Amino acid sequence: MATVAGGPGAQAAEQSGTGKVEVLEPAVLTNTADLDFGTIVRSGSGGAITVNAASNQVATFGELTSVREPAHRAVFTANAPIGALMVLTLDPTVTMQRSGGTETLTATLTHSIGDGLLAARVFNLLIGVRAVKREQTIYVGGTLMIPGNQAEGEYSGEFRLTMNYV
């Protein structure tokens, strides 16, 4: 007895699928306030000034005195779609050069998420931030060491904060 494949009882299997896409606008990141360590009077062996990214509190250590203009954190505003998962990347340092000179100072930078963002974690590991409001805020602070023999003058330098979708 022989069996013939494809006989009268055989049928082809068929199932349909769905194509799907979500198109997002590019995230827009805007610097609305620069990181400013203020005006410092140094003496003796110098010291450090810290601007807290989360609280905007300022603390000086060693032989430094903060005068006149108050120090403050940098503020960035972002516009990303609600629910978007993103990774923030901040330069770890900013090197500032004296205006009209070659002397430099280097600050170590930190960032803190503000309104509109929540930390996104998987198995308690931070993987990024999730937008919970249409407008978000990110703060940048840091610590600046100033040696006692640092040349006086105005110092400035640029750093980057990057926000990418995951």
MITORKOL-414506 format. One record per residue: residue number from 1; residue in three letters; chain; x, y, z of N, C-alpha, C in turn. Coordinates in steps of 0.05 Angstrom, whole numbers. Each point is the difference from the previous one (the first is absolute). Example, Ala and Ser with C-alpha at 12.3 -4.5 7.8 and 13.67 -1.06 7.14 Angstrom:
// residues 2
- nr | rest | kette | n.X | n.Y | n.Z | ca.X | ca.Y | ca.Z | c.X | c.Y | c.Z
- 1 | ALA | A | 264 | -114 | 156 | -18 | 24 | 0 | 18 | 24 | 0
- 2 | SER | A | -7 | 21 | -14 | 16 | 24 | 1 | -15 | 22 | 14
***
This chain:
// residues 166
- nr | rest | kette | n.X | n.Y | n.Z | ca.X | ca.Y | ca.Z | c.X | c.Y | c.Z
- 1 | MET | A | 16 | -23 | 0 | -16 | 23 | 0 | 18 | 25 | 0
- 2 | ALA | A | -5 | 17 | -17 | 16 | 25 | -2 | -17 | 24 | 8
- 3 | THR | A | 14 | 19 | 13 | -14 | 25 | 7 | 11 | 22 | -18
- 4 | VAL | A | -17 | 15 | -11 | 8 | 22 | -18 | -2 | 26 | 15
- 5 | ALA | A | 22 | 15 | 3 | 0 | 26 | 13 | -15 | 20 | -17
- 6 | GLY | A | -14 | 18 | 13 | -14 | 21 | -15 | -27 | -10 | -10
- 7 | GLY | A | -9 | -22 | 11 | -26 | -11 | -9 | -22 | 19 | 8
- 8 | PRO | A | -24 | -10 | -3 | -23 | 18 | 4 | -3 | 12 | 27
- 9 | GLY | A | 11 | -11 | 22 | -3 | 11 | 27 | 22 | 20 | 7
- 10 | ALA | A | 21 | 6 | -15 | 22 | 18 | 7 | -8 | 29 | -6
- 11 | GLN | A | 7 | 18 | 19 | -6 | 28 | -4 | 25 | 16 | 8
- 12 | ALA | A | 3 | 24 | -12 | 23 | 17 | 6 | -7 | 16 | 26
- 13 | ALA | A | 20 | 5 | 17 | -4 | 16 | 25 | 4 | 29 | -7
- 14 | GLU | A | -17 | 17 | 11 | 2 | 29 | -6 | -8 | 15 | 24
- 15 | GLN | A | 15 | 22 | 6 | -6 | 18 | 22 | 9 | 27 | -8
- 16 | SER | A | -15 | 21 | 7 | 8 | 27 | -7 | 14 | 13 | 24
- 17 | GLY | A | 17 | 20 | -5 | 14 | 16 | 20 | -7 | 29 | -4
- 18 | THR | A | 10 | 17 | 18 | -5 | 28 | -2 | 27 | 15 | 0
- 19 | GLY | A | 3 | 20 | -18 | 23 | 17 | 1 | -7 | 24 | 17
- 20 | LYS | A | 20 | 10 | 16 | -6 | 21 | 19 | 25 | 18 | 3
- 21 | VAL | A | -4 | 26 | 4 | 23 | 18 | 5 | -10 | 23 | 17
- 22 | GLU | A | 17 | 10 | 17 | -6 | 25 | 15 | 22 | 20 | -8
- 23 | VAL | A | -7 | 23 | -10 | 19 | 20 | -8 | 1 | 21 | 22
- 24 | LEU | A | 24 | 6 | 10 | 4 | 20 | 21 | 15 | 24 | -12
- 25 | GLU | A | -6 | 23 | 11 | 15 | 24 | -7 | 27 | -2 | 13
- 26 | PRO | A | 20 | 13 | -11 | 26 | 0 | 14 | -3 | 14 | 27
- 27 | ALA | A | 13 | -9 | 20 | 0 | 14 | 26 | 15 | 26 | -4
- 28 | VAL | A | -11 | 21 | 13 | 12 | 27 | -1 | 11 | 6 | 27
- 29 | LEU | A | 26 | 7 | 2 | 13 | 6 | 25 | 10 | 29 | -2
- 30 | THR | A | -7 | 17 | 19 | 7 | 28 | 0 | 14 | 8 | 26
- 31 | ASN | A | 22 | 14 | -2 | 14 | 10 | 24 | -14 | 26 | 8
- 32 | THR | A | -12 | 1 | 24 | -14 | 24 | 8 | 15 | 15 | 22
- 33 | ALA | A | 21 | -12 | 12 | 17 | 14 | 19 | 27 | -15 | 1
- 34 | ASP | A | 22 | 15 | -1 | 26 | -12 | 1 | 9 | -6 | 29
- 35 | LEU | A | 18 | -19 | 3 | 12 | -6 | 25 | 19 | 23 | 7
- 36 | ASP | A | -4 | 11 | 24 | 16 | 23 | 8 | 11 | -5 | 28
- 37 | PHE | A | 26 | -1 | 3 | 12 | -3 | 27 | 2 | 26 | 15
- 38 | GLY | A | -10 | 22 | -12 | -1 | 26 | 13 | 27 | 14 | 0
- 39 | THR | A | 3 | 19 | 18 | 25 | 15 | 4 | 13 | -10 | 26
- 40 | ILE | A | 25 | -9 | -2 | 14 | -12 | 22 | 25 | 16 | 7
- 41 | VAL | A | 4 | 4 | 26 | 25 | 11 | 10 | 16 | -23 | 12
- 42 | ARG | A | 24 | -5 | -11 | 16 | -22 | 10 | 23 | 11 | 17
- 43 | SER | A | 8 | -15 | 19 | 23 | 7 | 17 | 14 | -25 | 9
- 44 | GLY | A | 23 | 3 | 12 | 14 | -23 | 11 | 3 | -23 | -20
- 45 | SER | A | -9 | -23 | 7 | 4 | -24 | -17 | -23 | -5 | -19
- 46 | GLY | A | -20 | 19 | -1 | -22 | -4 | -18 | -21 | -18 | 12
- 47 | GLY | A | -15 | -13 | -17 | -22 | -17 | 9 | -18 | -9 | -22
- 48 | ALA | A | -25 | -5 | 6 | -19 | -9 | -20 | -27 | 13 | 5
- 49 | ILE | A | -15 | 2 | -22 | -28 | 8 | 1 | -17 | -21 | -13
- 50 | THR | A | -22 | -6 | 12 | -19 | -20 | -11 | -27 | 12 | -4
- 51 | VAL | A | -11 | -4 | -24 | -28 | 8 | -6 | -15 | -26 | -3
- 52 | ASN | A | -19 | -6 | 18 | -15 | -25 | 0 | -20 | 1 | -23
- 53 | ALA | A | 2 | -20 | -18 | -18 | -1 | -23 | -29 | -3 | 8
- 54 | ALA | A | -6 | -16 | 20 | -28 | -5 | 8 | -12 | 23 | 16
- 55 | SER | A | 14 | 11 | 19 | -11 | 20 | 18 | 8 | 28 | -6
- 56 | ASN | A | 20 | 4 | -17 | 11 | 27 | -6 | 14 | 13 | 24
- 57 | GLN | A | 5 | -16 | 21 | 15 | 11 | 23 | 29 | 2 | -7
- 58 | VAL | A | 13 | 21 | 12 | 28 | 5 | -6 | 16 | -2 | 26
- 59 | ALA | A | 23 | -13 | -1 | 17 | -4 | 23 | 29 | 6 | -8
- 60 | THR | A | 14 | 14 | 16 | 29 | 4 | -4 | 16 | -14 | 21
- 61 | PHE | A | 23 | -10 | -7 | 18 | -15 | 17 | 28 | 12 | -2
- 62 | GLY | A | 14 | 0 | 22 | 27 | 10 | 0 | 0 | 31 | 3
- 63 | GLU | A | 20 | 12 | -13 | 3 | 29 | 4 | -11 | 15 | -25
- 64 | LEU | A | -26 | -3 | -4 | -14 | 14 | -21 | -24 | 15 | 12
- 65 | THR | A | -6 | 23 | -11 | -24 | 14 | 8 | -16 | 8 | -25
- 66 | SER | A | -25 | -7 | 0 | -18 | 7 | -22 | -11 | 28 | 5
- 67 | VAL | A | 4 | 17 | -20 | -9 | 28 | 3 | -16 | 9 | -24
- 68 | ARG | A | -15 | 21 | 3 | -16 | 13 | -21 | -20 | -20 | -13
- 69 | GLU | A | 4 | -5 | -26 | -19 | -16 | -15 | -2 | -28 | 12
- 70 | PRO | A | -24 | -9 | 6 | -3 | -27 | 11 | 4 | -22 | -21
- 71 | ALA | A | 12 | -21 | 9 | 4 | -23 | -18 | -26 | -14 | -4
- 72 | HIS | A | -3 | -14 | -23 | -25 | -15 | -5 | 5 | -22 | -20
- 73 | ARG | A | -17 | -20 | 0 | 1 | -23 | -18 | -9 | 9 | -28
- 74 | ALA | A | 7 | -17 | -20 | -10 | 3 | -27 | -27 | -12 | -1
- 75 | VAL | A | -17 | 11 | -17 | -27 | -11 | -4 | -4 | -5 | -30
- 76 | PHE | A | -9 | -24 | -6 | -7 | -7 | -28 | -29 | -8 | 0
- 77 | THR | A | -15 | 9 | -20 | -27 | -9 | -4 | -1 | -18 | -25
- 78 | ALA | A | -17 | -20 | 2 | -2 | -19 | -23 | -30 | -3 | -7
- 79 | ASN | A | -5 | -7 | -24 | -27 | -7 | -10 | 2 | -26 | -14
- 80 | ALA | A | -10 | -21 | 14 | 0 | -27 | -12 | -28 | -11 | 6
- 81 | PRO | A | -10 | -18 | -18 | -27 | -11 | 4 | -3 | -15 | 26
- 82 | ILE | A | -23 | 3 | 13 | -6 | -15 | 24 | 4 | -30 | -5
- 83 | GLY | A | 13 | -13 | 18 | 5 | -28 | -2 | 27 | -7 | -14
- 84 | ALA | A | 12 | 20 | -12 | 26 | -6 | -14 | 21 | -7 | 20
- 85 | LEU | A | 16 | -21 | -6 | 22 | -8 | 16 | 26 | 11 | -12
- 86 | MET | A | 16 | 14 | 16 | 24 | 13 | -10 | 24 | -5 | 18
- 87 | VAL | A | 23 | 4 | -11 | 25 | -1 | 16 | 12 | 28 | -1
- 88 | LEU | A | 8 | 10 | 24 | 14 | 25 | 2 | 30 | -5 | 3
- 89 | THR | A | 15 | 15 | -15 | 29 | -3 | 1 | 12 | 28 | 5
- 90 | LEU | A | 16 | 3 | 21 | 12 | 26 | 7 | 30 | -3 | -1
- 91 | ASP | A | 13 | 20 | -11 | 30 | 0 | 1 | 7 | -2 | 30
- 92 | PRO | A | 20 | -16 | 7 | 6 | -3 | 28 | 14 | 25 | 12
- 93 | THR | A | 12 | 16 | -17 | 15 | 24 | 9 | -4 | 23 | -19
- 94 | VAL | A | 5 | 23 | 9 | 2 | 24 | -17 | 26 | 14 | 7
- 95 | THR | A | 16 | 5 | -21 | 25 | 14 | 4 | -5 | 29 | -8
- 96 | MET | A | 6 | 18 | 18 | -5 | 29 | -4 | 27 | 14 | -2
- 97 | GLN | A | 3 | 17 | -21 | 25 | 14 | -4 | -4 | 30 | 7
- 98 | ARG | A | 21 | 11 | 11 | 0 | 28 | 8 | -2 | 18 | -24
- 99 | SER | A | -18 | 19 | 0 | -2 | 19 | -22 | 25 | 16 | -2
- 100 | GLY | A | 13 | 0 | -24 | 25 | 14 | -5 | 24 | -14 | 10
- 101 | GLY | A | -3 | -26 | 8 | 23 | -14 | 10 | -1 | -30 | -8
- 102 | THR | A | 19 | -15 | 11 | 1 | -29 | -7 | -7 | -17 | 25
- 103 | GLU | A | -3 | 12 | 23 | -6 | -15 | 24 | -27 | -13 | -2
- 104 | THR | A | -3 | -23 | 13 | -26 | -15 | -1 | -8 | -9 | 28
- 105 | LEU | A | -25 | -5 | 3 | -12 | -13 | 23 | -19 | -21 | -10
- 106 | THR | A | -2 | -23 | 14 | -17 | -22 | -9 | -20 | -6 | 22
- 107 | ALA | A | -25 | -1 | -7 | -22 | -7 | 18 | -10 | -28 | -7
- 108 | THR | A | -6 | -15 | 21 | -13 | -26 | -3 | -31 | 5 | 0
- 109 | LEU | A | -14 | -12 | -20 | -28 | 6 | -3 | -18 | -23 | 9
- 110 | THR | A | -25 | 7 | 8 | -20 | -20 | 7 | -27 | 11 | -11
- 111 | HIS | A | -19 | -18 | -4 | -26 | 9 | -9 | -22 | -12 | 17
- 112 | SER | A | -24 | 12 | -1 | -23 | -9 | 16 | -24 | 5 | -17
- 113 | ILE | A | -18 | -20 | 0 | -25 | 4 | -15 | -20 | 15 | 17
- 114 | GLY | A | -15 | 17 | -14 | -20 | 17 | 14 | -28 | -7 | -9
- 115 | ASP | A | -17 | 19 | -1 | -28 | -3 | -6 | -3 | -13 | -28
- 116 | GLY | A | -19 | -18 | -2 | -7 | -12 | -26 | 15 | -25 | -7
- 117 | LEU | A | 19 | -9 | 17 | 16 | -24 | -6 | 0 | -18 | 25
- 118 | LEU | A | 0 | -26 | -5 | 3 | -20 | 21 | 23 | -18 | -8
- 119 | ALA | A | 15 | -9 | 20 | 21 | -20 | -5 | -12 | -26 | -9
- 120 | ALA | A | 10 | -11 | -22 | -9 | -26 | -11 | 19 | -21 | 9
- 121 | ARG | A | -10 | -20 | 14 | 17 | -21 | 11 | -9 | -28 | -10
- 122 | VAL | A | 19 | -18 | -4 | -6 | -28 | -6 | 17 | -16 | 20
- 123 | PHE | A | -13 | -17 | 15 | 13 | -15 | 21 | 16 | 18 | 18
- 124 | ASN | A | -11 | 24 | 6 | 12 | 20 | 17 | 25 | 13 | -11
- 125 | LEU | A | 6 | -4 | -25 | 22 | 14 | -14 | -11 | 23 | -16
- 126 | LEU | A | 12 | 23 | 3 | -9 | 23 | -15 | 7 | -3 | -29
- 127 | ILE | A | -20 | 1 | -18 | 5 | -3 | -28 | -6 | 25 | -16
- 128 | GLY | A | -12 | 20 | 13 | -6 | 25 | -13 | -21 | 15 | 15
- 129 | VAL | A | -13 | 18 | -15 | -22 | 16 | 12 | -24 | -3 | -18
- 130 | ARG | A | -24 | 2 | 12 | -25 | -1 | -15 | -14 | 26 | 3
- 131 | ALA | A | -10 | 11 | -23 | -15 | 25 | 1 | -28 | -5 | 10
- 132 | VAL | A | -8 | 15 | 21 | -26 | -3 | 11 | -17 | 25 | -4
- 133 | LYS | A | 13 | 21 | -10 | -13 | 25 | -8 | 12 | 8 | -27
- 134 | ARG | A | -14 | 17 | -14 | 9 | 8 | -27 | 26 | 18 | 2
- 135 | GLU | A | 2 | 15 | 22 | 25 | 16 | 4 | 15 | -11 | 24
- 136 | GLN | A | 26 | -3 | -3 | 16 | -12 | 20 | 23 | 20 | 8
- 137 | THR | A | 11 | -5 | 24 | 22 | 17 | 9 | 23 | -17 | 9
- 138 | ILE | A | 25 | 8 | -7 | 24 | -14 | 9 | 18 | 22 | 11
- 139 | TYR | A | 13 | -6 | 23 | 18 | 19 | 13 | 28 | -11 | -1
- 140 | VAL | A | 20 | 19 | -2 | 28 | -8 | 1 | 14 | 17 | 21
- 141 | GLY | A | 15 | -13 | 17 | 16 | 13 | 20 | 28 | -12 | -1
- 142 | GLY | A | 16 | 7 | 20 | 27 | -11 | 0 | 17 | 11 | 23
- 143 | THR | A | 25 | -10 | 0 | 20 | 9 | 20 | 24 | 10 | -15
- 144 | LEU | A | 9 | 24 | 9 | 22 | 14 | -12 | 22 | 3 | 21
- 145 | MET | A | 24 | -11 | -5 | 23 | 4 | 18 | 15 | 25 | -10
- 146 | ILE | A | 7 | 17 | 19 | 15 | 25 | -6 | 25 | 0 | 17
- 147 | PRO | A | 24 | -4 | -12 | 24 | 2 | 16 | 5 | 28 | 10
- 148 | GLY | A | 15 | 2 | 22 | 6 | 26 | 12 | 16 | 18 | -18
- 149 | ASN | A | 15 | -10 | -19 | 16 | 16 | -18 | -12 | 4 | -27
- 150 | GLN | A | -26 | -6 | -3 | -14 | 3 | -26 | 0 | 29 | -9
- 151 | ALA | A | 6 | 5 | -25 | 0 | 27 | -11 | -28 | 11 | 1
- 152 | GLU | A | -3 | 26 | 8 | -26 | 12 | 1 | -10 | 6 | -28
- 153 | GLY | A | -26 | 0 | -3 | -12 | 6 | -26 | -26 | -15 | -4
- 154 | GLU | A | -12 | 4 | -22 | -25 | -13 | -6 | 6 | -25 | -17
- 155 | TYR | A | -11 | -23 | 8 | 4 | -25 | -13 | -26 | -10 | -12
- 156 | SER | A | 1 | -12 | -23 | -24 | -12 | -12 | 8 | -24 | -18
- 157 | GLY | A | -20 | -18 | -3 | 4 | -23 | -18 | -27 | -13 | -5
- 158 | GLU | A | -1 | -16 | -20 | -26 | -13 | -8 | 0 | -29 | 7
- 159 | PHE | A | -24 | -10 | 6 | -4 | -29 | 4 | -26 | -7 | -15
- 160 | ARG | A | -4 | -27 | -3 | -23 | -9 | -15 | -17 | -19 | 17
- 161 | LEU | A | -26 | 4 | -4 | -20 | -19 | 11 | -15 | -10 | -25
- 162 | THR | A | -2 | -27 | -2 | -13 | -12 | -23 | -23 | -17 | 10
- 163 | MET | A | -22 | 1 | -15 | -24 | -16 | 7 | -7 | -17 | -26
- 164 | ASN | A | 1 | -26 | 3 | -6 | -18 | -23 | -22 | -19 | 7
- 165 | TYR | A | -18 | -6 | -19 | -20 | -20 | 4 | 13 | -27 | 1
- 166 | VAL | A | -12 | -18 | 16 | 9 | -28 | 2 | -16 | -16 | -20
***
